[in-house]
Amino acid sequence: MKTLNVSQPLPGGAAASRFESARMLAISMAESDSELIEPELVAWIDRSTAMASPVLEGCGGPDGWHNYGISHGGRLEVDVGDEAAFIFAESSPFDSYDHFGPGPFRNMRDAQGNESICRAGGVDCIPLDEWSSKLT
């Protein structure tokens, strides 16, 4: 997982507004990262209040949020000084199979309407039944 350390001063004020500023900065950094198409915040910690997300009941210890972020696809951690840290995962849709071209198997029907699964070109056919229909 890649880590970005940000030491930009945040505006003073209440801890909540400082955390919100840190969060907005982290989101901006994640959105500008060339390795993430659609960054999704999956875990964070507010160091000033020791609040973290997700809350893992009965496990995790003080680094539970971090372990969760790593194990749930975390690809980028943005560490904002002493304020907070955020872990982002990729949430863009999965690539389609279109670029692979047509698959090697086809469903075909004979003259009586019986359906079979065959290799391209109509060879090596097996009739579709309860078991073989799950292959398509």
C-alpha positions in Angstrom: 0.0 0.0 0.0 1.3 3.4 -0.9 1.5 6.1 1.9 1.4 9.8 1.4 2.4 12.0 4.4 1.0 15.5 4.4 2.3 18.1 6.8 0.2 21.0 5.6 -1.0 23.2 8.5 -4.8 22.9 9.1 -7.0 25.8 10.3 -7.3 26.1 14.0 -10.5 25.6 15.9 -12.5 22.7 17.2 -11.2 19.2 16.7 -14.2 18.4 14.5 -13.4 21.1 12.1 -9.7 20.2 12.0 -10.7 16.6 11.3 -13.0 17.7 8.6 -10.3 19.8 7.0 -7.9 16.8 7.2 -10.5 14.5 5.6 -11.1 17.0 2.8 -7.4 17.2 2.2 -7.0 13.4 2.2 -9.9 13.1 -0.3 -8.3 15.7 -2.6 -5.0 13.8 -2.4 -6.7 10.5 -3.2 -8.6 11.9 -6.1 -5.5 13.3 -7.6 -3.5 10.0 -7.2 -2.9 8.5 -10.7 -3.2 4.9 -9.4 -6.8 5.3 -8.2 -9.6 5.8 -10.7 -12.4 6.0 -8.1 -11.0 6.2 -4.5 -13.3 5.0 -1.7 -12.6 5.8 1.9 -12.6 2.5 3.8 -11.0 3.3 7.2 -9.8 6.3 9.2 -8.6 7.5 12.5 -9.0 10.9 14.2 -5.9 11.1 16.4 -7.1 14.1 18.5 -10.2 12.2 19.7 -8.8 8.6 19.2 -12.0 7.9 17.2 -11.6 5.4 14.3 -13.8 3.8 11.7 -14.7 1.1 11.4 -15.3 0.2 15.1 -14.4 -3.4 15.5 -16.0 -4.8 18.7 -13.8 -7.2 20.7 -10.9 -7.2 18.2 -8.4 -5.1 16.4 -6.8 -3.2 19.2 -5.5 0.3 18.5 -4.6 -0.5 14.9 -7.8 -2.3 14.1 -9.0 0.4 11.8 -5.6 0.2 9.9 -5.7 -3.6 9.6 -9.3 -3.4 8.4 -8.3 -0.8 5.7 -5.4 -3.0 4.5 -7.5 -6.2 4.4 -10.4 -4.5 2.6 -8.5 -3.4 -0.5 -6.6 -0.4 0.9 -4.3 0.9 -1.8 -3.5 4.4 -0.5 -3.0 5.8 3.0 -3.0 9.5 3.5 -1.4 10.5 6.8 -2.2 14.1 7.7 0.4 14.9 10.4 -0.8 14.5 14.0 -4.4 15.0 13.0 -5.7 11.9 11.2 -5.0 9.1 8.7 -7.2 7.8 6.0 -7.1 4.6 3.9 -8.6 4.5 0.4 -9.5 1.5 -1.8 -10.3 1.4 -5.5 -14.0 1.3 -6.2 -14.2 1.6 -10.0 -16.2 -1.0 -11.7 -14.5 -4.2 -12.7 -13.2 -4.4 -16.2 -15.6 -6.0 -18.6 -14.8 -9.2 -20.4 -15.4 -7.6 -23.8 -11.7 -7.1 -24.5 -11.1 -10.8 -24.4 -13.3 -11.4 -27.4 -15.7 -14.3 -27.8 -15.3 -17.2 -25.6 -14.5 -20.7 -26.8 -17.9 -22.2 -26.1 -21.3 -21.8 -27.7 -24.8 -22.9 -26.9 -26.3 -24.6 -30.0 -29.6 -26.4 -30.8 -30.0 -29.3 -33.1 -32.9 -29.8 -35.6 -35.1 -31.3 -32.8 -34.5 -28.3 -30.5 -32.1 -30.1 -28.1 -29.6 -27.7 -26.7 -25.9 -28.5 -26.3 -22.8 -26.7 -25.3 -20.0 -26.9 -28.0 -16.6 -25.6 -28.7 -16.5 -22.9 -31.3 -17.2 -24.4 -34.7 -19.8 -26.8 -33.4 -17.3 -29.5 -32.3 -17.1 -31.5 -29.1 -20.7 -31.0 -28.1 -22.4 -32.3 -24.9 -26.1 -32.1 -24.3 -27.2 -29.5 -21.7 -28.6 -31.1 -18.6 -28.9 -30.0 -15.0 -25.1 -30.3 -14.5 -23.7 -29.0 -17.8 -26.1 -26.0 -17.9 -24.2 -24.6 -14.9 -21.1 -24.4 -17.1 -22.5 -21.7 -19.3 
